[in-house]
Amino acid sequence: MLKTSSGLMDAKSPYEEIQIRFGERVNGGLSLHLQSSSQELDGMFRTALKKEEIERALASVDRFSNNWVQRSAQRETVDPVREIGTQLFSALFEGGIGEIYRTASNQALSAGTGLRLRLIMRDAAVARLPWEFLYDPLRRDFVALSVETSIVRQWQEPQLRPFRSTEGPPNDRVRILMVEGRLEQPMPGIAKEIAALRNMAESNFVELKVIEDASWAQFRLALEKGEYEVVIFSGSASVAPLRDIPDAQALFFRRPKTRDWDGIGRDELVKAISRQSGLRLIYLSACNTDWLAGELAKVVPAAIGMRGNVADNACVAFTTRLLRAALDGLWLDAAVAHGRRAIDLDEPGNRGWGIPVFYLGVPGGLRLREPLLSEEVASGNPQVVETEDAVIIGGVRLPRRKAATPNQRRVDELQTLLAVHQQNLDDLQKQIANFAGSAPPEFLRVQLQEEESKVGDLQNQIETLP
């Protein structure tokens, strides 16, 4: 296990990274600075999206929860989420910045690696934009659901405190504190989240403490007595406008011996959590916690919150898959992507996967523990070489299908994607076959399901092209 002086893992992440830094307001827009491993470029970001338009689109998320149309299929009805995602994508990747992004994305695909898109923000107006819904019109897919690309947020200012170097316990367990809060009555979704965590804790990988119907004093006492890598708050949250912070949010804790609640805001939470020098991730699974997660991301390496309201079943699916992937040793980028895809796979067309927001302040990426399998086996990313008439993947030559339509370029691109995902699918099937007599890791089963879905989707796109 590799550690930096801050105690955070810095083994090489499987992602190539593009950083887009939002700067000063200039001529009705925001200055941009793109930096990749090989290029830098300045640009501008301008969008006509209004706050009301974004709120209407986000409010429509539930409207698609029973729509079983695949996300990349053509739709005759208006899809406000995809519309704002397309506008954001076009505004962000205009001109040369778009060319660099497209080239880096294709190169990452060809090299069998992923691409991390890190959006570095300096003000709340940029943070309020729904970047998780970026929609690529060329690939006809949401970027956050792509198997090739990860989207993370980061604040421009450095984190407010250093992190003490701490070695994990000999059994390499991840210590998790889960705090449950509820307003009036037990909530089935929270009970399912707690049950899933307790099932994970039966393994040797988790040391779990759960505080149900928690008070603020109980929460602080637990933090004082234990050192935790992960803190999860599952329960009630509130938007509490302040004079200078209209989007401020608070968490509710039970007031002892009464039926009342205490609303705990940013400053008190930051003060309590800052005492956890080994904390890597704070996850707020309650509705309306995105602003609060962003504030806590200034004092912890990674934070996840919910933008607006999240459906109960979507939240349980996200939480379960996120934590299983992270505990299997996947990078948090990938674990968050697994959580998003869990919602999409369980209920295709449901846009609840875009509700979680993910802040990552650690250069190079972060994971909670070492992987169960080697990086090579866990990644399953083959080498890809393209020729005029074939795609060679892992040494296997796959001839291109000759397109008798004007859409040659699109067909070629889809065939390349299909070849990569088909090879990934074959590799995953071989890996799972090696676990004969025992259950394979959860993340391998999830990856298999995702690759099967992606292969079928790409085959349908090729067949339906005119």
C-alpha positions as CSV (number, residue, x, y, z in Angstrom):
1,M,0.0,0.0,0.0
2,L,1.4,3.4,-1.0
3,K,0.8,6.4,1.2
4,T,1.6,10.1,0.9
5,S,2.6,12.2,3.8
6,S,-1.1,12.9,4.4
7,G,-1.8,9.2,4.8
8,L,-3.8,8.9,1.6
9,M,-3.2,6.2,-1.0
10,D,-1.4,7.5,-4.1
11,A,-0.9,4.3,-6.1
12,K,-1.3,5.2,-9.8
13,S,-4.9,5.7,-10.7
14,P,-6.2,4.0,-13.8
15,Y,-7.4,7.4,-15.1
16,E,-5.9,10.0,-17.4
17,E,-7.0,13.4,-16.0
18,I,-8.3,16.6,-17.6
19,Q,-8.6,19.5,-15.3
20,I,-10.9,22.4,-16.2
21,R,-10.5,25.3,-13.9
22,F,-13.2,28.0,-13.7
23,G,-11.9,31.5,-13.3
24,E,-13.0,35.1,-13.3
25,R,-16.2,36.4,-14.9
26,V,-15.3,38.1,-18.2
27,N,-17.7,39.5,-20.8
28,G,-20.8,37.7,-19.6
29,G,-19.0,34.4,-19.1
30,L,-16.4,32.6,-17.1
31,S,-12.8,32.2,-18.1
32,L,-11.6,28.6,-18.3
33,H,-8.2,26.9,-18.1
34,L,-7.8,23.3,-19.3
35,Q,-4.8,21.3,-18.3
36,S,-4.1,17.7,-19.3
37,S,-0.9,15.6,-19.1
38,S,0.3,17.1,-22.4
39,Q,-1.7,20.3,-23.1
40,E,-3.0,23.5,-21.6
41,L,-5.5,25.9,-23.1
42,D,-7.6,28.9,-22.1
43,G,-11.2,29.3,-23.1
44,M,-14.6,30.7,-22.1
45,F,-17.7,29.2,-20.6
46,R,-21.1,30.8,-21.4
47,T,-24.5,29.3,-20.8
48,A,-28.0,30.7,-21.0
49,L,-29.3,28.2,-18.5
50,K,-31.3,29.9,-15.7
51,K,-31.7,28.6,-12.2
52,E,-35.5,28.1,-12.7
53,E,-34.8,26.0,-15.8
54,I,-32.4,23.8,-14.0
55,E,-34.8,23.4,-11.1
56,R,-37.6,22.4,-13.4
57,A,-35.4,19.8,-15.1
58,L,-34.3,18.3,-11.7
59,A,-37.9,18.2,-10.6
60,S,-38.6,16.1,-13.6
61,V,-36.2,13.3,-12.6
62,D,-39.0,11.3,-10.9
63,R,-41.1,11.6,-14.1
64,F,-38.7,9.2,-15.8
65,S,-38.6,6.7,-13.0
66,N,-41.1,4.4,-14.8
67,N,-39.8,5.0,-18.3
68,W,-38.0,1.9,-19.5
69,V,-36.5,3.5,-22.6
70,Q,-32.7,3.0,-22.7
71,R,-30.9,6.3,-22.0
72,S,-29.2,6.4,-25.4
73,A,-32.3,5.7,-27.4
74,Q,-34.0,8.4,-29.5
75,R,-37.0,10.0,-27.7
76,E,-39.9,11.8,-29.2
77,T,-40.9,13.4,-25.9
78,V,-39.1,16.3,-24.4
79,D,-36.4,15.3,-22.0
80,P,-35.5,18.4,-19.9
81,V,-32.6,16.6,-18.2
82,R,-30.9,15.6,-21.4
83,E,-31.6,19.1,-22.8
84,I,-29.7,20.9,-20.0
85,G,-27.0,18.2,-20.1
86,T,-26.5,18.9,-23.8
87,Q,-26.4,22.7,-23.3
88,L,-23.8,22.3,-20.5
89,F,-21.7,19.9,-22.6
90,S,-21.8,22.3,-25.6
91,A,-20.9,25.3,-23.5
92,L,-18.1,23.6,-21.7
93,F,-16.5,21.8,-24.6
94,E,-16.5,24.6,-27.2
95,G,-13.8,25.0,-29.7
96,G,-10.3,23.9,-28.8
97,I,-11.2,22.6,-25.4
98,G,-13.8,20.3,-27.0
99,E,-11.1,19.0,-29.4
100,I,-8.7,18.2,-26.6
101,Y,-11.4,16.5,-24.6
102,R,-12.5,14.4,-27.5
103,T,-8.9,13.4,-28.4
104,A,-8.2,12.5,-24.8
105,S,-11.4,10.5,-24.5
106,N,-10.5,8.5,-27.6
107,Q,-6.9,8.0,-26.5
108,A,-8.0,6.8,-23.1
109,L,-10.4,4.3,-24.8
110,S,-7.7,3.1,-27.1
111,A,-5.2,2.7,-24.3
112,G,-7.7,0.8,-22.2
113,T,-7.7,3.4,-19.4
114,G,-10.3,5.8,-18.2
115,L,-10.6,9.6,-18.3
116,R,-11.2,11.7,-15.2
117,L,-12.8,15.0,-15.8
118,R,-12.0,17.2,-12.8
119,L,-14.1,20.4,-12.6
120,I,-12.3,22.9,-10.3
121,M,-14.7,25.6,-9.0
122,R,-14.3,28.8,-7.1
123,D,-17.9,29.9,-6.4
124,A,-21.3,28.6,-5.6
125,A,-22.9,29.6,-9.0
126,V,-20.7,27.0,-10.8
127,A,-21.3,24.4,-8.1
128,R,-25.1,24.8,-8.5
129,L,-24.9,23.7,-12.2
130,P,-25.9,20.0,-12.6
131,W,-22.5,18.7,-14.1
132,E,-23.5,15.2,-13.4
133,F,-26.0,15.4,-16.3
134,L,-23.5,16.4,-18.9
135,Y,-24.8,14.8,-22.1
136,D,-22.5,14.0,-25.1
137,P,-24.6,14.4,-28.3
138,L,-22.0,12.6,-30.4
139,R,-21.9,9.5,-28.4
140,R,-25.6,9.9,-27.4
141,D,-24.9,9.1,-23.8
142,F,-24.6,10.9,-20.4
143,V,-20.9,11.3,-19.6
144,A,-21.4,10.2,-15.9
145,L,-22.8,6.9,-17.1
146,S,-19.9,6.2,-19.5
147,V,-17.6,3.4,-18.6
148,E,-14.7,5.5,-19.8
149,T,-15.2,8.8,-18.0
150,S,-15.4,9.9,-14.4
151,I,-16.7,13.3,-13.3
152,V,-15.4,14.8,-10.0
153,R,-15.8,18.2,-8.4
154,Q,-13.1,20.1,-6.5
155,W,-12.9,23.5,-4.9
156,Q,-10.1,25.8,-6.1
157,E,-8.8,26.7,-2.7
158,P,-6.6,24.1,-1.0
159,Q,-8.0,22.0,1.7
160,L,-8.1,23.7,5.1
161,R,-5.9,21.3,7.0
162,P,-3.3,18.6,6.5
163,F,-4.1,14.9,7.2
164,R,-2.0,13.0,9.6
165,S,-0.2,9.9,8.3
166,T,-1.9,6.9,9.8
167,E,-1.3,3.2,9.0
168,G,-4.4,1.1,8.9
169,P,-5.0,-1.8,11.3
170,P,-3.2,-5.1,10.5
171,N,-6.4,-6.7,9.1
172,D,-6.8,-3.6,6.8
173,R,-10.4,-3.1,7.9
174,V,-12.3,0.1,7.0
175,R,-13.8,1.8,10.0
176,I,-17.3,3.2,9.2
177,L,-19.5,5.4,11.4
178,M,-23.2,5.4,10.3
179,V,-25.5,8.0,11.9
180,E,-29.2,7.6,11.4
181,G,-31.6,10.6,11.8
182,R,-35.3,10.7,11.2
183,L,-38.0,13.2,11.7
184,E,-41.1,11.4,12.9
185,Q,-41.1,7.7,12.1
186,P,-38.9,4.8,10.9
187,M,-37.9,5.1,7.3
188,P,-37.7,1.8,5.3
189,G,-34.9,3.1,3.0
190,I,-32.6,3.9,6.0
191,A,-33.3,0.5,7.5
192,K,-32.2,-1.1,4.2
193,E,-29.0,1.0,4.1
194,I,-28.2,-0.1,7.7
195,A,-29.0,-3.7,7.0
196,A,-26.7,-3.7,3.9
197,L,-23.9,-2.2,5.9
198,R,-24.2,-4.7,8.6
199,N,-24.1,-7.5,6.1
200,M,-20.8,-6.0,4.8
201,A,-19.5,-5.8,8.3
202,E,-19.8,-9.5,8.7
203,S,-16.7,-9.7,6.5
204,N,-13.2,-8.9,7.8
205,F,-13.1,-5.7,5.7
206,V,-15.4,-3.5,7.8
207,E,-15.5,-2.3,11.4
208,L,-19.0,-0.7,11.7
209,K,-20.7,1.5,14.4
210,V,-24.3,2.5,13.9
211,I,-26.1,5.2,15.9
212,E,-29.8,5.0,15.3
213,D,-32.1,7.9,16.0
214,A,-29.0,9.9,16.9
215,S,-28.6,13.0,19.0
216,W,-25.8,15.5,18.3
217,A,-24.1,14.6,21.6
218,Q,-24.1,10.9,20.7
219,F,-22.5,11.7,17.3
220,R,-19.8,13.9,18.8
221,L,-19.0,11.3,21.5
222,A,-18.7,8.6,18.8
223,L,-16.2,10.8,16.9
224,E,-14.2,11.4,20.1
225,K,-13.9,7.7,20.9
226,G,-13.1,6.3,17.5
227,E,-11.0,7.0,14.4
228,Y,-13.1,6.5,11.3
229,E,-12.2,6.4,7.6
230,V,-15.8,6.9,6.5
231,V,-18.7,8.8,8.1
232,I,-22.2,8.3,6.7
233,F,-25.2,10.3,7.7
234,S,-28.5,8.7,6.5
235,G,-31.6,10.6,7.4
236,S,-33.1,14.1,7.5
237,A,-31.6,17.2,6.1
238,S,-33.0,20.7,5.5
239,V,-32.4,23.7,3.3
240,A,-32.0,26.6,5.8
241,P,-31.5,29.9,4.0
242,L,-29.2,32.4,5.8
243,R,-28.8,36.0,5.1
244,D,-25.6,35.6,3.2
245,I,-25.9,31.9,2.2
246,P,-29.3,31.4,0.5
247,D,-28.5,27.7,-0.3
248,A,-27.3,26.7,3.2
249,Q,-28.3,23.3,4.5
250,A,-28.4,21.6,7.9
251,L,-28.7,18.1,9.3
252,F,-31.2,17.2,12.0
253,F,-30.3,15.3,15.2
254,R,-32.7,14.2,17.9
255,R,-32.8,16.4,21.0
256,P,-32.5,14.1,24.0
257,K,-35.6,13.3,26.1
258,T,-37.8,15.4,23.7
259,R,-39.6,15.0,20.4
260,D,-37.7,18.0,19.1
261,W,-34.7,18.2,16.7
262,D,-31.6,20.3,16.6
263,G,-30.5,21.6,13.2
264,I,-26.7,21.4,12.9
265,G,-25.1,23.6,10.2
266,R,-21.8,23.7,8.4
267,D,-19.6,25.3,11.1
268,E,-20.5,22.9,13.8
269,L,-20.2,19.9,11.5
270,V,-16.8,21.1,10.2
271,K,-15.5,21.6,13.8
272,A,-16.6,18.0,14.8
273,I,-15.4,16.2,11.7
274,S,-12.1,18.0,11.6
275,R,-11.0,16.1,14.6
276,Q,-11.0,12.9,12.5
277,S,-7.5,13.1,11.1
278,G,-7.8,9.8,9.2
279,L,-11.2,10.5,7.6
280,R,-11.3,9.8,3.9
281,L,-14.9,10.0,2.9
282,I,-18.1,11.6,4.3
283,Y,-21.3,10.5,2.6
284,L,-24.6,12.4,3.2
285,S,-27.3,10.2,1.7
286,A,-30.1,12.4,3.0
287,C,-32.0,14.6,0.5
288,N,-30.8,18.2,0.0
289,T,-27.2,17.7,1.1
290,D,-25.2,18.8,-1.9
291,W,-24.3,22.2,-0.6
292,L,-23.3,20.8,2.8
293,A,-21.2,18.1,1.1
294,G,-19.4,20.7,-0.9
295,E,-18.6,22.6,2.3
296,L,-17.4,19.5,4.1
297,A,-15.2,18.7,1.1
298,K,-13.0,21.6,2.1
299,V,-11.9,19.6,5.2
300,V,-12.1,16.0,4.0
301,P,-10.5,14.3,1.0
302,A,-13.8,13.2,-0.5
303,A,-17.5,14.0,0.1
304,I,-20.8,12.9,-1.5
305,G,-24.2,14.6,-1.1
306,M,-27.6,14.6,-2.8
307,R,-28.7,17.3,-5.1
308,G,-32.4,17.8,-4.2
309,N,-34.7,14.9,-3.5
310,V,-33.6,11.3,-4.1
311,A,-36.0,8.4,-4.3
312,D,-35.8,5.8,-1.6
313,N,-35.0,2.8,-3.8
314,A,-32.5,4.8,-5.9
315,C,-30.6,5.9,-2.7
316,V,-30.5,2.3,-1.4
317,A,-29.2,1.0,-4.7
318,F,-26.5,3.8,-4.9
319,T,-25.4,3.3,-1.3
320,T,-25.1,-0.4,-1.5
321,R,-23.2,-0.6,-4.7
322,L,-21.0,2.4,-3.9
323,L,-19.8,0.9,-0.6
324,R,-19.4,-2.7,-1.9
325,A,-17.2,-1.4,-4.8
326,A,-15.1,0.9,-2.5
327,L,-14.6,-2.0,0.0
328,D,-13.5,-4.3,-2.8
329,G,-10.7,-1.8,-3.3
330,L,-11.9,0.1,-6.3
331,W,-11.0,3.8,-6.7
332,L,-13.7,6.1,-5.4
333,D,-14.3,7.4,-8.9
334,A,-15.2,3.9,-10.0
335,A,-17.2,3.2,-6.9
336,V,-19.4,6.3,-7.5
337,A,-19.8,5.3,-11.1
338,H,-20.9,1.8,-10.0
339,G,-23.5,3.4,-7.6
340,R,-24.9,5.6,-10.5
341,R,-25.1,2.6,-12.8
342,A,-26.8,0.5,-10.1
343,I,-29.7,3.0,-10.3
344,D,-29.7,3.0,-14.1
345,L,-29.5,-0.8,-14.3
346,D,-32.2,-1.4,-11.7
347,E,-34.6,1.0,-13.4
348,P,-33.4,2.2,-16.9
349,G,-34.6,5.7,-17.7
350,N,-34.5,6.8,-14.0
351,R,-32.4,9.9,-13.8
352,G,-31.8,9.5,-10.1
353,W,-28.2,8.5,-10.8
354,G,-27.4,12.2,-11.4
355,I,-28.6,13.3,-8.0
356,P,-25.4,12.4,-6.1
357,V,-22.6,14.9,-6.3
358,F,-19.0,13.8,-5.7
359,Y,-16.2,16.1,-4.5
360,L,-12.6,14.7,-4.7
361,G,-9.8,16.9,-3.4
362,V,-7.0,14.4,-3.7
363,P,-4.7,14.6,-6.7
364,G,-4.4,11.3,-8.5
365,G,-7.5,9.7,-6.9
366,L,-8.4,7.9,-3.7
367,R,-9.5,4.5,-2.5
368,L,-10.4,3.2,0.9
369,R,-8.4,0.0,0.9
370,E,-6.2,-2.2,-1.3
371,P,-8.1,-4.2,-4.0
372,L,-8.9,-7.8,-3.5
373,L,-7.4,-8.6,-6.9
374,S,-4.4,-7.1,-8.7
375,E,-4.9,-3.8,-10.6
376,E,-4.4,-5.7,-13.9
377,V,-7.1,-8.3,-13.1
378,A,-9.5,-5.8,-11.5
379,S,-9.3,-3.3,-14.3
380,G,-9.8,-5.7,-17.2
381,N,-8.8,-3.1,-19.7
382,P,-7.2,-4.6,-22.9
383,Q,-4.8,-2.9,-25.3
384,V,-6.5,-1.6,-28.4
385,V,-4.9,-1.0,-31.8
386,E,-7.0,0.4,-34.7
387,T,-6.3,-0.3,-38.4
388,E,-8.2,0.7,-41.5
389,D,-10.2,-2.5,-41.7
390,A,-10.0,-3.9,-38.2
391,V,-9.7,-3.3,-34.4
392,I,-7.1,-5.4,-32.6
393,I,-7.9,-5.9,-29.0
394,G,-5.7,-8.0,-26.7
395,G,-4.0,-9.5,-29.8
396,V,-7.4,-10.6,-31.2
397,R,-8.2,-9.1,-34.7
398,L,-11.9,-8.0,-35.1
399,P,-12.8,-7.0,-38.7
400,R,-14.8,-3.8,-39.1
401,R,-18.2,-4.1,-40.5
402,K,-18.4,-2.3,-43.9
403,A,-21.0,0.4,-43.7
404,A,-23.1,1.0,-46.8
405,T,-24.5,4.3,-45.4
406,P,-23.4,7.9,-45.1
407,N,-22.8,7.3,-41.4
408,Q,-19.4,5.6,-41.9
409,R,-17.6,7.6,-39.2
410,R,-20.4,6.9,-36.6
411,V,-20.4,3.2,-37.5
412,D,-16.7,3.0,-37.1
413,E,-16.8,4.6,-33.7
414,L,-19.6,2.4,-32.5
415,Q,-17.8,-0.7,-33.8
416,T,-14.6,0.3,-31.9
417,L,-16.6,0.7,-28.7
418,L,-18.4,-2.6,-29.3
419,A,-15.2,-4.4,-29.8
420,V,-13.7,-3.0,-26.6
421,H,-16.8,-3.8,-24.5
422,Q,-17.1,-7.3,-26.1
423,Q,-13.5,-8.1,-25.1
424,N,-14.1,-6.7,-21.6
425,L,-17.1,-9.0,-21.4
426,D,-15.1,-12.0,-22.5
427,D,-12.4,-11.2,-20.0
428,L,-14.9,-10.8,-17.1
429,Q,-16.5,-14.1,-17.9
430,K,-13.1,-15.8,-17.8
431,Q,-12.3,-14.1,-14.4
432,I,-15.6,-15.1,-12.9
433,A,-15.1,-18.7,-14.2
434,N,-11.9,-18.8,-12.1
435,F,-14.0,-18.6,-8.9
436,A,-15.5,-22.0,-9.5
437,G,-16.8,-23.3,-6.2
438,S,-16.9,-19.9,-4.5
439,A,-18.7,-16.6,-5.1
440,P,-16.8,-14.0,-7.1
441,P,-16.4,-10.5,-5.7
442,E,-19.5,-8.4,-6.1
443,F,-17.8,-5.8,-8.2
444,L,-17.0,-8.4,-10.9
445,R,-20.6,-9.5,-11.1
446,V,-21.7,-5.9,-11.4
447,Q,-19.1,-5.2,-14.1
448,L,-20.3,-8.3,-16.0
449,Q,-23.9,-7.0,-15.9
450,E,-22.8,-3.6,-17.0
451,E,-20.8,-4.9,-19.9
452,E,-23.6,-7.1,-21.1
453,S,-26.0,-4.1,-21.1
454,K,-23.5,-1.9,-22.9
455,V,-22.8,-4.5,-25.6
456,G,-26.5,-5.0,-26.3
457,D,-27.0,-1.2,-26.4
458,L,-24.1,-0.7,-28.9
459,Q,-25.4,-3.6,-31.1
460,N,-28.8,-2.0,-31.2
461,Q,-27.4,1.4,-32.1
462,I,-25.4,-0.1,-35.0
463,E,-28.4,-2.1,-36.3
464,T,-30.7,0.9,-36.2
465,L,-28.4,3.3,-38.0
466,P,-29.9,4.2,-41.4
